[in-house]
Amino acid sequence: MSTRTMAERLAEHVVAAHIVDDELSDQIRLFMLDYLAVTVGGIDRLSAVAARTAVDTEPSQTTARPSAIAGTGRWASIEDAALVNGITSHGLELDDTHEAGSMHPGVAIFPAAFAYADSHETDMETFVRAIAVGYDVMCSIGVLVGAKESYHRGFHPTAICGVIGAAAAISVMMGLDRTAASHALGLAANMAAGSLEFLANGSWTKRLNAGHAASTGIRAARLAQAGFTAPANYLEGRDGFLRQYGEGDSSQRDLVLSFGSGVRETSIKFYPCCRYMHGNIDLLRAIHDEHPELSLDSVTLIEAAVISAGAALISDPPVKKLNVQSTVDAQFNMPFGAALALSTGKATVDQFDDAVQVASQLADVMAKVRCYTSPRVEAAFPGSWQAEVKVHLGDGTIFERYAKSFAGSPNDNATHEDILDKAGDLVTPLWAATVFAASEALTSRDIIDSTRVLVG
């Protein structure tokens, strides 16, 4: 392990003269389209409406309100725009996922970067590099802390690590030096917050966690730019981030930083629910499609392997998961997702939006779902998220399926067409094509301005 502190290594990574190659740039532009689609596609969520109502906005860009509220034609302060856009983008549960860190980098980093770019001239090369660095920092810290550990302590990884990633991205856009960048990340670590208590009653705080991370990351970088200082050992110190949000022992893991790795290791989601559910939904949809003659009455048991790190999110306690009272309850519910996939062959936004009624119709099937721990799935985690299901019939037939990766993961990459189709479904095909073409046309010398990209 390096003799330099983690803070020193992170700061050096933030200020380094990284070169963005064409492959990485293309991937970031695709992730940008995905972020914009889940944001604009989610503007009618009640949580998004409430967030917009809570902040001061204007119908045109002004010095006091320089940053766009995505897809609305309204403008807000930099931090308020990041807050609202982060909340909005996380509402559909369709945003990208870094599986090894069990977090959603796009909804913390893009809202911050777009809000800042609206009021500060930023060329496209700097913008893309800032996004890559933000993903690197957020994802590497997430892996260092450990999803299982942070979940065990009741913390939401996107929230607690996202604020540091957002601060890193804004530090790049501000052109902070190494000392100031270190302070920015340390201040962000000090202000990190976000719990998992939303699971108790289906509330909206998970969405707030993304917006809080984006806006607070901006605030941390602005404080550091003004000379505000942070602890030197904000990660591994006696009372530092690792002790607060993980198990406090970094001796078993090291901070691994490689430019572009955060983006390259991040997955795209195709279902509006917790990523831990996706692999099993894929497999059960396949069984549905392969056996159109299958009668649900003949099914006696549906077994779904759940990665133990995510069990507290999607399968525990089992009895509570059978009581769906909100969309959020369904978004973190393997029995609901399994019953939905095997019964209908789909898992759509509309079905999750209508989750209470859908769950009442699927109650008998949900009661047949048993979540279990699979040795081979556990052995692959966190490096690879795998899936395993078994559908038992009354005549003794068992349909068993296994996948080494989830669709949209780095081992099964989403294509341009996949993301365009997803964006088209969430907004309109014309919107998706227009935004994609606009982002493709931006060169390294262009000034990035969200009003040029957030069209329609």
Secondary structure by P-SEA (a helix, b strand, c coil): cccccaaaaaaaaaaccccccaaaaaaaaaaaaaaaaaaaaccccaaaaaaaaacccccccccccccccccccccccaaaaaaaaaaaaacccccccccccccccccccaaaaaaaaacccccaaaaaaaaaaaaaaaaaaaaaacaaaaaaacccccaaaaaaaaaaaaaaaacccaaaaaaaaaaaaaacccccccccccccaaaaaaaaaaaaaaaaaaaaaacccccccccccccccccccccccccccccccccccccccbbbbcccccccccaaaaaaaaaaaaccccccccccbbbbbcccccccccccccccccccccaaaaaacaaaaaaaaaacccccaaaaaaaaaaaaaaaaaaaabbbbbbaaaaaacccbbbbbbbbbccccccbbbbbccccccccccccaaaaaaaaaaaccaaaaaaaaaaaaaccccbbbbccccccc
